[in-house]
Amino acid sequence: MSDEHPAAAPAASPAVVLVVEDDYSVRRMLQWALEDDGIAVAVAENGQQANDWLDRSKPALVLLDMGLPLVDGEGVAQHLHGRYGQSVPILVVTADGHAAEKAAKIGAADAINKPFDIDTLVARVQRLLPPDPE
Amino acid sequence: MSSPTEVGTGHAATLHLVAALADPGRRAGGAQTLARHVGAEELLVFLFDAEVEAYLPAPGFVQTLPAGRAWQAFLRACAENGSWTADVPFPTSADRMMAVGRCGADGAVLVLLGGTPQRDAVEDLALLLPLLAAVCRGERTARDAQAQATLLRRAATDAQALAEGLDAARRELERLYGEVRAALESRDAFLAAVTHDLKTPLTAVLGYVQLLQRRVRRTAAPDTERLLEGLQQIELTGTRMRRQIDQLLDVARLQMGQPLELERQPTDLVALCRAACREHQIGSGRHRVALEAQVDRLVGEWDPLRLERLLDNLLSNAVKYSPAGGAITVTVDADGDEGRGAAGWAVLAVRDTGIGVPEADVGNIFDRFFRAGNTTRQMTGSGIGLASARQIVQEHGGTISAASEEGTGSVFTVRLPLNRGDGSER
């Protein structure tokens, strides 16, 4: 399991997506899906880990599950906004069927309900990422 | 309005009031209260230690007796003393008795309080004192006083009973409300838990399937076709699971009287029908599932996932209730409604050659949990498919109907407005 713990923050790489998801299978699947499309990924399995990671590094996007151990999705969003303002978009991913509602509540840029289509998810992520400088 | 004090004063006769207060704790205050209510020139308050006592203010007639016996003694005294009159005692409550007697020319009034006063005996007495004063002056008879007291008592008792009844009703309502709330909350919690627990693994399964499909396509290994087919089946199963979950949630909304939140977007009904027919053809070799579309595309502002479920329900039923196999035909057409221009309807029909629906049941098949009388044990079902279908159609502003002949087959016809405002707004 240690291989999937958040590593030291990648050095100022602008295109890292932080995936915050407590379910192991879903977390690995999200990581795989984004990496297959050439997107760098960092993962956190609970809200506290996510906040610790955010203290060390600024991601390009946060893919955020709402029901999380220790600190929930709302707590992560607050921490992110407190640290980086609105400069880092959040894509809410939730299984309760009210993704849009949740997103509006925490000031997220977009929302997607589980289960989702991989192509749709990747397209939504790509749309929220800043344009590739190269 | 005359106060008790005014009633008492200004009268020439000496007013003797005798009150027998059984409650020792109230005696001190009792005398003052009585004096305040009646301007009697002479107020006699006799205090007793016994729980139930009486005092008769006749010379040589001092006795301590239970109220019932005191009354008997008073009656005897009246018989002996011609100037005394006695009136019938009347119960003031289950545990108490009050009696009023008029003691002749000197205007003394006897009040007997029996039983154990559980409420404020002095207040009870004070309520009656103005009347008793009037009795003393000969303006009212003791019987009037009794009647008045009885009315007052009855009103107080009635009001108290009413208040107690209302209070009990309120408590019962609160209890029921609490139960209903708890039931609703536990069901909501149950649904949320079930949904979450099912959707999370489903997310993973569907995601991996799609990832594998992408990888296999990219590598083009020799057995990719077989692999892809298997993976497609897994995806299909996952999709079915999602549909069932969504249907459960929608039915729960229906039960709670909440509308669906339709996610309307331009949706091609012909494409949905084509996909649904293909899916059910794969699922059953016994049936020939055919689409007969009169138009290539038929686009309306509909909720695609819910129409997909509607089609799935109708086709699943067609397959399930045609156990011997046979033809299942889906027809799609636009009903132009000549004269109304572009406004019109999409008309969808699903026809099977199955067991049909008994005539007596056709009117009920869209009711939740209703299942027709000719379904067998093998034809398992929850009875929510058609109820859900009707819910979806009605939320879109459309209609659904069934025509059937038992043993021959059924036709389910759905009409959906092509224009959003058509019939869906009210």
Interface residues (C-beta under 8 A of the other chain):
Chain A: D23 S25 V26 M29 L30 W32 A33 D36 G67 A95 D96 G97 K114 P115 F116 D117 I118 D119
Chain B: A192 T195 H196 K199 T200 P201 L202 T203 A204 L206 G207 Y208 Q210 L211 R214 R215 G238 R242 L249
